[in-house]
Amino acid sequence: MNLNHLQYFRVLAKEEHFTRAADMLSITQPSLSHAISNLEKELGVMLFEKIGRNAKITKCGELFLRYVEQSLEMLEEGEKVISEVSGLSGGYLDIGYIYTLGSHFIPKNLKGYLDEKENKHIHFSFGQGTTTDILEELKKGKYRIAFTSYQKNEPDLAFYPVAEEELVIITPRNHELSHKKEVDLVNVVQYPFVAYSKSSGLRPIIEGLFRKIRKQPDIIYEGIEDSSVAGLVASGFGIAIVPNLPLLKTMEVDILKISSPEIERYIYMVTHKKKKLTLIEEDFIEYIKENNLIQNR
């Protein structure tokens, strides 16, 4: 079966018009008609109903199209792997990460990797979001590597801890807690709290801290990411538990360490177990593992 004929078939099935499909394929309309005719003879079925230059796909054509698209997508992915990253001469890294990592962790690691591979042609594409959103996009294939919080019940995903993140209490400036350097969580639970949204990977971690002290905070507002949570705190809407990020030093908030309960907050590098990694992706993953904290968990 001719591979070009399958590619022609896919385009014609989408356009359902011989002239438009031929133009897109940079071939003549008679050449396209001949190719489709040969494919139909080989299969022994009609793939299109021809009405002038229009081509309405048949039921057999629709059935065959599903398998053609799957096959061509696999071949195209293989071509991309070979042509872009053969010998680690370069390639593409599609990375998604949670908001807390955008100001320090991601820039630091990307710069370090590029400095090490200074003569390589490496292209990055990035996306930010909550843990839930990023992992969904990873499973769909938009990202190949992600940096998020840990999420339970994801059997197809591999989580590698790569960094530990300190969590702190922030208050508005001149709050009655502001004079303290550190606090026990049990002693601040009576204050109104600004929390992360439920789609954030930080939300279950923070909820776990309150379960440890058998208390529930009074959550009055929610923010989707760090700057929105800190902004609400700076405006006097409540206090919050957030990662100790450089961003906080630029805002009208005071930062207090949490003395108790004990907190373990890890950042994870995530990949899909069922999707084969390219050489450049494997190389980047090894760089992250070698240059960041790895805990066996």
N, C-alpha and C positions, 0 to 999 in steps of 0.2 A: 504494500500500500504506500503510495507516494505521500511523503510528509507535506510537500507543498500543496497537494490537493486537499489535505486535511485543513491546512491553514486557510486556503481559499474558501472551503466549505464553511468554516467558522465565521469568516467575515461576511459571506453572503447570507448566512443564517441571521446575522444581526441586522444587516442593511435591507434584506429582502428586495434588492434592486441590483440588476447586473451592472449597469453603468457606474453607479456609485461605488459598488464593491470593487469593480475593476480599477477605478481611479484610486481608491484607497490602497490597493495592492500593487499599483504601478504596472499593471499588465493590460492587455487589450481585452475588450468584452468577448470577442470570439475565443481567445485563449482561456478565459474563465469558463465560458460555456462548455468548451471541450474538456476541461479538467473535471468539471462537475459531472458531465456525461460519462467520462471514464470511471469516476468513482461510483456512480450509480450502477454501471454495468458490472463492476467488480463486486458490489454488494448484492446485486440482484433486486434492488428496490428503487422506487422513486423517492428522492430526497426533497424535491421541490415541485410544486405545480407552477409551470411557466405561463405567465400571462403578459405577453409583450416582453418588456424589459423587467417587469416585476417577477419576483420569485417567492411564492408563499411556501414556507416550509411545511412538509407533511408530518403526520404523526410518527412515521418511521424516522424522518429527519430529526424531529425533536428528541426522540429516544437516542439516536446515534450522537446527537450534539452533546449530550451530557458526558458521554465517554470521550469524545474528541476533546472537549474542554479540559477534562481532568488529565488526559494524556499530554496535551500540549503545555499545560501549566507545569507539569512535572519536568518536561523537557526544557522548558524555558528557565525553570529554577536551576536545573543542572547546568545549563549554558552560563547563567549568571555566576554560579559558583566557580566554574572553571575559568571564565574570561576575566572575572574581576579580582579574584584572590589567589590565583595560581602562584605558588611560591611566595605568598605574602608580599607581593609587589604592591598591593593596595586593595581597596575594596570599600564596602559600605557597612556602617554600624548603625543600626536603628535602635535607639535607646529611649526608654521611658523611665521617668523617675518622679517620686513624690516631691511636693513643694518644698519640704524642709531641706532638700539636698541641693537646690539650685544655686545657693549663694556661696557654697564652699566645697562640699564633697565632690560634686560632679566636675566643676571647673578645675579643681586641683588634680583629679585623676586623669582627666582628658589631656591637660597640659603635660603632665608627667609622661603619659603614653606617647603623645605626639613628639615630645622631646627625644624619647628613646627611639622612635621610628622616623626620624627627621627626613629620611630620603624616600619614605613610602607615600603613595598616593591614597590617603585615607579620607573618606567622606563620612560625616556624621549627620544623622537626622535625629531630632529630639522631640520629646513631648512631656508635658507635666500634667499631673492630675492627682487624684486621691488613689490610695492603694487599690481599692475596688475597681476603679476605672482603668488604671494602668494594667492590672492583671487581666482584665477582660480583653483589652487591646492586644496584650501579649498572646493570649489564646487565639485571637482572630488572625494574628500574623502581622499586625501593624508594627509591633516592636519585636525584636529578637532577643534583647536583653533588657531586664528591668531592675530597678532599685526601689524597693518598697518595704513596708512592714511585713511581718509574717502574717499569712492568712490560712486558717484551718480549712480542711475539706477541699484541698486542691491536689488530688492524686497525680495529675498530669504535669505538675510544676515542681521543679527542683529549687529549693531555697538554700542559699549559702550565706551565712552571716559574715558580713565584711566590715562592720563598724559598730561601735557602741555609742549611743547618743545620751547625753545627760539631760534629764528632765528637771525643770525648776518651776517654782511658783513666781508669777509676775503679778504685781499690783499696780494701781495707778500711783503716780508720784504723790508723796505726802499722805499716803494711806496709813491707817493706824498700825499696820504691820510693817511699814517701810523701814522702821528702825532696826528690825531684826535681820540678822545675817542668814539664819536658817530657821526652819520651822518643822514641827511634827505635823503631818497631814491631819491628824485628829483634832488639832487645835485651830484649824482654819476652815473646817467643813461648814461652819455656821455662816460663812460669808457667801453672797451670791457668786455664782461661777459662770464664766463664759467657756463653753466647751467646743470641741471639734465636732463637725457633723458626723452622722453615723456611718457615712461612706469612707471616713478617714481611718487609716490603719492605726492611728494613735488612740482613737476612741476606746476600743476594747482594752488597750493597755492601761489607760487612765481609769477606766471603770474597774479593772482588776485591782488597782491600788486602793480604791474605796472599798472594795469587797474585803480586802485585807484588814481594814480598820472597822469593818461592819457598819459603815456609815454611807449615806447617800447625799451628794451635794444638791444644792438648789440651783439647777441650771436654768438661767433666764434667757440666755442668747447662745446661738451656735454660729461658728464660722467655718468655712470650708478649708482655709489654709492659714498659715502662720501669721501673715501680715494682717489679715482680717480679724483673727482672734486677738492679737496684740493691740490692734487699733481700737477694738471695743474696750479692752482693758484700759488703755491710755485715756479713753474718753470717760472713764468712770463707771462703766456698766457692770463691773465685777472684777474678780480675780480669775486666774487661769493657770493650768499646768501646761507648759509648752517646752519644746527642745530649747536648750541654751544656745541660741544662734547669734551670730554677729549682728543681725538685724535688730535685736532687742536694744543694743547700745545706742541706736539712732532714734529710739522712740521714748515717749514720756512715760516710762514704766520703771519700777524698781524690781530687782531680781533677788529672789531668796532661794537658798538651797533647801532641799527636802532632806531632813535628817532621818525621818522614818515615815512609812515603811521602806524597806530596801527595794530598789528599783532596778530592773534589767530591761533595757530598751535597746534592741539591736536593729540595724539596717541590714536588709538581705538583698543579695544579687539573685535574680530569678531567671531561669530559662525553662523552656518547654521540653519535657523529656522525650516527646515523640517527634520533634523536629530536628533534623540533622543540622549541626552548626557548620558554618564555613570556617576555613582556616583562619581568616582574620578575626572572626568572632571568638574562636577558641584561644587565639593568641591574646586578645584583649581580656578575656576572662582570666587567663593565667596571670596576666599583669596585675589585675585587681586582687587576685588571691595572694600574690607575692608581696604586694605593697600595702595591704590593709589587714586589719585585725580579723583573724579567722578563729571562731570558737567552735569546738565540736559539741553539737547539741542534738 
